[in-house]
Amino acid sequence: MVFHSEYADVPAVDTPIHEAVLGNAADFGDTPALIDGTNGMTVTYSQLDTFHRRIAAHLAEAGLRKGDVLALHSPNTVAYPPVFYGATRAGATVTTIHPLATPEEFAKQLQDSSARWIVTVSPLLDVARRAAELAGGIQEIYVCDQAEGHTSVLDMLGSTAPEPEITFDPAEDIAVLPYSSGTTGTPKGVMLTHRNIATNLEQLRPFVPLGERDRILAVLPFFHIYGLTALMNGPLRYGATVVVLPRFDLAQFLETIQDRRIAGLYVAPPIVLALAKHPLVGEYDLSSLEYVLSAAAPLDATLAAACSDRLAVPSVRQGYGMTELSPGCHVVPLDAENPPPGTVGKLLPGTQMRIVSLTD
C-alpha cells in the first residue's frame, strides 16, 4: 500500500540554493544571522549577503568555473555559510568534508568528487595539504582564518572583482555533494541539485516554522546533510539567528543555551540522553527552550519523554530522512498535540511512502 502526504504538494523550487536561502537577506538587514557561540562574533544578514558575494567574486577571479568542485573542510564556524553560498554563487559544487577525516579519507573524497579547490581552517591545514598531495589536481587551498602562504577567506571579503554572472539549471546543476555511507559502509557521493535541497526546505516549512525571533543552536556539523539543512539553510532562509558551536561540549552547550536564550534545538539521540540524564543540566537556566527535535538515528520513546519532562518542553519531536532525500521525508510537526510516542512524524508534502515486508 502506498501512503501519500496529507499536506498539499509544494511546487519545485527552481532557484539556486544561495538565492533560495539568501534571496531575502536584505529584508532582514541588521538582524543577526550568525553568532559565534565561543566569542560572540556576529554576522548580520546584510553582511552575510555581502560576504558571500565577495567570496564568489574572488573565486571566479581565481579561475573557479561553473561545474568545478570545491571541498569545504571545516568544523562549524561563522565562516562556513558564506563560503558555502559564495562557492555555489560562483557556480561550484560543494563537497563537504568531515573535519576529522584522515588525509587518506580526505584524498579519496577529493579524487572521487574531482575536487579542484579546498577551503579549510588552519588547525586542519596539515591534513588538507597531505590530502591534496595524495589526490593531486588541487589548484589552491584557502583557509577561513589565517595561515602563512594561503589566501584567507577574510582577504576575499575585500575583493573588488566583479560578481560572477552564472546561468543555473537548478534541476540539473549539482549544488552539494555530501558523502553518505548508506548501507554498504563505503562512502558514496550524493549528487543533490539546487532544486533538490531548495525544494526540501519548502517541504519542511509547515512542520518547523521559523522567523526572525527564533534562535537556533548549531552544534551538529554543517558538513552533514542534517546540519546543512536544519541548522544552516533552513534557519537562514527565514531570518532566524544561528548560534554556532564548533563541537559538542556539554558544559559549553548548556551555557550557550542559557546565555544566548536559545529557542530551538536540533540534536541527535546522544544529546537527548545527556539532556535527560546528566546532572550538569540542572545547573543551567534552560527556560528559553521551546522545542527539541531529534533525528539522524532512532530515539527511544521513553528517553524522549524523560528529556521532555526534564526540560519542560513539549514532547521531543523526531524526524526521519536520508542524504539522498535532501534529506527530510518525515517530521513530527512542532504544533502537533500529543503525537504518538516514538513516531518519526508525518510525510512531507509531495512525498509518498510504501511499507513492505522484509520476509514476504
C-alpha positions as a printed Julia matrix, in Angstrom:
360×3 Matrix{Float64}:
  0.0     0.0     0.0
  1.25    3.45   -0.92
  0.74    6.26    1.58
  0.52    9.89    0.47
  1.23   13.03    2.43
 -1.82   14.72    3.91
 -0.25   18.09    3.08
 -0.78   19.88   -0.21
  2.04   19.44   -2.69
  4.54   22.26   -2.96
  5.9    23.33   -6.34
  9.51   22.56   -7.11
 11.78   25.45   -6.11
 13.81   26.06   -9.24
 16.15   28.53   -7.59
 19.9    28.28   -6.9
 20.4    27.45   -3.24
 22.18   30.74   -2.45
 19.15   32.62   -3.77
 16.66   30.26   -2.12
 18.33   30.92    1.23
 19.68   34.46    0.96
 17.32   35.97   -1.59
 15.55   37.89    1.2
 18.66   38.65    3.25
 18.35   42.38    2.57
 14.89   42.35    4.18
 16.42   41.04    7.42
 19.14   43.71    7.33
 20.87   44.06   10.69
 19.21   41.01   12.21
 21.98   38.69   13.41
 22.29   35.77   11.02
 25.23   34.02   12.68
 26.72   34.32   16.15
 29.89   32.53   17.19
 28.9    30.84   20.43
 32.51   30.81   21.65
 33.35   34.51   21.33
 30.19   36.38   20.34
 31.33   37.4    16.85
 28.2    38.33   14.94
 27.42   38.37   11.22
 24.23   40.17   10.21
 22.1    39.21    7.25
 23.33   42.24    5.31
 26.91   41.21    5.99
 26.27   37.57    5.09
 24.78   38.67    1.79
 27.76   40.91    1.03
 30.37   38.43    2.25
 29.18   35.5     0.16
 29.04   37.69   -2.96
 32.62   38.91   -2.39
 33.81   35.33   -1.88
 32.11   34.34   -5.13
 33.83   37.22   -6.91
 37.26   36.21   -5.61
 36.8    32.56   -6.5
 35.68   33.43  -10.01
 38.64   35.78  -10.49
 40.95   33.0    -9.25
 39.71   30.72  -12.0
 36.89   28.73  -10.46
 34.32   27.93  -13.12
 30.82   26.55  -13.18
 30.92   22.83  -12.52
 34.16   22.89  -10.52
 34.05   21.09   -7.19
 35.18   22.88   -4.03
 35.88   20.85   -0.89
 34.78   22.58    2.31
 36.77   21.09    5.2
 35.9    22.76    8.47
 34.09   22.42   11.77
 31.13   24.72   12.31
 32.2    28.36   12.19
 30.51   31.61   11.18
 32.63   31.46    8.0
 31.12   28.17    6.84
 27.82   29.57    5.42
 29.36   32.49    3.45
 31.97   30.15    1.96
 29.3    27.6     1.04
 26.99   30.14   -0.6
 29.89   32.03   -2.16
 31.09   28.85   -3.82
 27.65   27.94   -5.15
 27.1    31.5    -6.4
 30.36   31.18   -8.32
 28.96   28.03   -9.93
 30.79   25.42   -7.89
 29.52   22.2    -6.43
 30.48   21.99   -2.75
 31.6    18.64   -1.39
 31.53   18.74    2.4
 34.39   17.0     4.23
 34.3    15.56    7.74
 36.71   17.75    9.77
 38.1    14.62   11.48
 38.8    12.8     8.22
 42.28   11.34    7.86
 44.42   12.56    4.96
 43.73    9.28    3.18
 39.95    9.54    3.65
 40.05   13.18    2.58
 42.13   12.35   -0.5
 39.74    9.6    -1.54
 36.83   12.03   -1.44
 38.82   14.63   -3.36
 39.57   12.12   -6.08
 36.08   10.67   -6.21
 34.46   14.1    -6.43
 37.1    15.55   -8.79
 37.56   18.49   -6.43
 39.99   21.21   -7.55
 39.71   23.67   -4.67
 39.87   23.31   -0.88
 38.74   25.66    1.87
 39.86   24.61    5.34
 40.91   26.09    8.71
 44.47   26.48    9.96
 44.27   23.72   12.64
 43.35   21.27    9.87
 45.75   22.64    7.27
 48.32   19.85    7.54
 45.64   17.25    6.87
 44.34   19.23    3.9
 47.83   19.66    2.46
 48.6    15.96    2.75
 45.24   15.04    1.23
 45.9    17.4    -1.67
 49.29   15.76   -2.25
 47.75   12.3    -2.25
 44.85   13.24   -4.51
 46.58   15.56   -6.96
 44.82   18.09   -9.15
 44.16   20.66   -6.41
 44.56   24.17   -7.71
 44.55   26.04   -4.41
 43.97   25.61   -0.67
 42.29   28.51    1.12
 41.81   28.98    4.86
 38.9    30.53    6.73
 41.19   32.14    9.31
 44.9    32.89    8.73
 47.87   30.76    7.65
 51.12   31.8     6.05
 51.27   31.05    2.36
 47.49   30.63    1.95
 44.86   33.15    0.94
 42.34   33.7     3.7
 38.6    33.92    3.25
 38.93   37.16    5.22
 41.06   38.56    2.4
 38.39   37.6    -0.12
 35.93   39.95    1.57
 37.9    42.89    0.18
 37.77   41.64   -3.4
 36.96   44.28   -5.99
 36.42   41.72   -8.75
 33.02   41.7   -10.46
 30.43   39.34   -9.1
 30.16   36.32  -11.42
 27.02   36.04  -13.5
 26.23   32.36  -13.75
 23.28   30.8   -15.54
 21.96   27.92  -13.46
 19.75   24.98  -14.32
 18.55   24.21  -10.78
 17.06   20.9   -11.85
 20.37   19.62  -13.22
 23.24   21.57  -11.64
 24.71   19.88   -8.57
 24.83   22.24   -5.6
 26.26   19.98   -2.94
 27.99   16.61   -2.93
 27.89   15.2     0.6
 29.2    11.71    1.23
 26.99    9.11    2.86
 27.98    5.63    3.94
 24.44    4.45    3.31
 24.09    0.71    3.9
 27.39   -0.52    2.48
 29.9     1.21    4.74
 31.69    2.71    1.75
 31.17    6.48    1.49
 29.34    7.5    -1.67
 28.85   10.97   -3.09
 25.2    12.01   -3.2
 24.51   14.41   -6.05
 21.97   16.94   -4.8
 20.82   19.6    -7.21
 19.86   23.13   -6.31
 16.24   22.09   -6.87
 16.61   19.08   -4.56
 17.76   20.98   -1.49
 15.76   24.16   -2.1
 12.52   22.21   -2.57
 13.11   20.17    0.58
 13.33   23.44    2.53
  9.89   24.37    1.24
  8.56   20.9     2.07
  9.76   21.3     5.66
  8.29   24.75    6.11
  4.85   23.78    7.53
  6.46   21.42   10.04
  9.06   23.71   11.57
  8.05   27.35   11.03
 10.9    29.77   11.65
 11.21   33.55   11.76
 13.31   36.46   12.95
 12.52   35.84   16.62
 13.98   32.34   16.57
 17.42   31.47   17.89
 18.77   28.09   16.84
 21.85   26.4    18.25
 24.07   24.79   15.6
 26.2    22.18   17.31
 25.58   19.31   14.9
 28.0    19.59   11.97
 27.18   21.62    8.89
 29.1    19.11    6.75
 26.35   16.54    7.39
 23.12   16.95    5.42
 21.06   17.18    8.64
 23.1    20.11    9.91
 23.31   21.68    6.47
 19.52   21.7     6.13
 18.17   22.08    9.67
 20.87   24.35   11.11
 22.06   26.38    8.13
 19.85   26.5     5.04
 16.51   26.36    6.85
 17.02   28.95    9.6
 18.9    31.37    7.33
 16.12   31.22    4.75
 13.62   32.63    7.23
 15.65   35.2     9.13
 16.38   33.18   12.27
 19.62   33.62   14.2
 22.01   30.66   14.16
 24.37   30.42   17.15
 27.35   28.33   16.05
 29.45   25.94   18.12
 32.37   24.01   16.59
 31.78   20.8    18.56
 29.67   19.31   21.32
 30.9    20.01   24.83
 28.07   19.62   27.32
 29.01   22.49   29.63
 29.58   24.89   26.73
 26.39   23.66   25.04
 24.28   24.3    28.15
 25.91   27.65   28.86
 25.2    28.78   25.3
 21.54   27.8    25.55
 21.3    29.78   28.78
 23.25   32.88   27.77
 22.01   33.12   24.17
 18.4    32.29   25.07
 18.17   29.52   22.51
 14.62   28.6    21.47
 15.14   25.54   19.28
 17.44   22.55   19.47
 18.1    20.17   16.57
 20.02   17.25   18.0
 20.76   13.55   17.75
 19.86   10.88   20.35
 23.17   11.03   22.3
 22.49   14.69   23.1
 18.92   13.86   24.11
 20.38   11.29   26.51
 22.68   13.9    28.04
 19.83   16.38   28.42
 17.66   13.76   30.08
 20.19   12.21   32.43
 23.31   14.27   33.06
 23.42   16.07   36.44
 25.1    19.13   34.89
 21.85   20.03   33.11
 20.26   21.12   36.38
 22.88   23.82   36.9
 21.72   25.94   33.94
 18.65   28.01   33.12
 17.23   26.38   30.0
 13.82   28.05   30.24
 14.21   29.7    26.82
 13.85   26.33   25.1
 10.57   25.91   23.24
 11.21   22.66   21.37
 13.71   19.88   20.75
 13.84   17.91   17.52
 15.94   14.75   17.22
 16.97   12.97   14.03
 19.88   11.07   12.44
 19.19    7.91   14.5
 16.22    6.26   16.24
 15.19    7.81   19.54
 13.6     5.66   22.23
 10.17    6.97   23.24
 10.93    6.61   26.97
 14.14    8.61   26.63
 12.33   11.28   24.61
  9.7    11.6    27.34
 12.36   11.86   30.04
 14.08   14.67   28.16
 10.78   16.47   27.59
  9.85   16.24   31.26
 13.23   17.46   32.47
 13.35   20.45   30.13
  9.64   21.26   30.48
  9.18   21.39   26.72
  6.56   19.64   24.57
  7.39   16.08   23.62
 10.71   15.77   21.84
  9.91   15.71   18.14
 11.59   13.36   15.72
 12.36   13.49   12.04
 13.49   10.93    9.52
 15.28   11.15    6.24
 18.43   10.31    4.36
 21.07   12.22    2.46
 19.58   11.05   -0.84
 16.29   12.78    0.05
 17.95   16.17    0.68
 17.28   14.92    3.46
 13.83   15.1     5.05
 10.82   12.88    4.36
  9.11   12.64    7.79
  8.86   15.1    10.68
  6.62   15.45   13.71
  5.15   18.97   13.32
  6.02   21.37   16.11
  2.34   22.22   16.54
  1.23   18.58   16.84
 -0.64   17.93   20.09
  0.26   14.71   21.89
  1.92   12.97   18.95
  2.29    9.2    19.35
  5.44    8.39   21.34
  8.39    7.28   19.25
  6.95    8.3    15.91
  9.16    9.85   13.23
  6.29   12.01   12.06
  4.19   12.74    9.02
  5.11   12.59    5.39
  6.35   15.85    3.93
  4.36   17.44    1.1
  4.8    15.73   -2.24
  6.14   12.57   -0.6
  4.88    9.01   -0.94
  5.76    6.01    1.2
  5.27    2.28    0.79
  5.61   -0.17    3.66
  6.93   -3.55    2.65
  7.58   -6.78    4.49
 11.15   -7.94    4.94
 10.05  -11.57    4.92
  7.2   -11.91    2.42
